[in-house]
Amino acid sequence: MIVESYEDVIVLSGALRSNFWETIHTAISLTLKRHPSGVIIDCSGITECSQEGAATFVDAMQFIEGHHARIIVAAVPPQVVDVLKSVPGVRSQLPIAASVEDARHSLDLLPHETQKTRKKVVAQGPVRKVIVCLTGEQADEGVLQVATQIASPGPTEVLVVYPLIVPRDLPLQAPLIEQEDAAIVTLNQAKATLDRAEVSNDIRLERARDVASAIEGITESRIFDQVLVGLPSELSHVDAGLKLAKSIMTRVEVPVILVRGSGG
């Protein structure tokens, strides 16, 4: 097995007949120092993989989970996938992209802390900190309108969050190219709206299993005064809206404002 690295990619080539994690781990650690946004493991050059070799990916998966590392495995040959399928949990929990390009695209999309716009304000009391949760639905427009109104009386910092919902049968860092692209479009549009209104704002793409857990995770690490969340306006989606509201109210301790979308 040959391990090479360049920029943010670690390339594996040859036969993987034993656990090669220690060598790969060293390469990952060095690469993460140079590229903290994430590392890609290019597996396209692996010619064969034994059960012992598959243990390399078990250790990789444990490292990713234990360190919350942004590491994506890319271009895994079919014969290697067949071996991974025989190892319980690995195939479903290891972040795998179809190609190095897809993996890099996913890593480039605002991995954690994102673009920021700061508005200079004259101190007029405490700065209000508000989370604006967007989902790419019609209600987002109303949520932004309310956020702008809330921000107008005094100093306010808005964190715009788009929860990228990852199915439970996939690892949390699995690339979801179309959904990621849609999320970034929504976040950039929201940022432009708040910039025009001269509202201090950050934007953030947050991977989660559901909306409530995304908000809960953020509010556990930082103090916020309010959370704004949109609910669908369509009568056919009332039950889904109620379920979302109940989930958020149960898990999020910060005061929540629910904004119903226009139309119906």
Helices and strands as residue ranges (DSSP letters): E 2-6, E 9-16, H 21-34, E 39-49, H 51-67, E 71-74, H 78-85, H 90-93, E 96-97, H 100-108, E 116-117, E 128-133, H 139-151, E 156-165, H 177-196, E 200-208, H 211-221, E 226-231, G 235-237, H 238-251, E 256-260
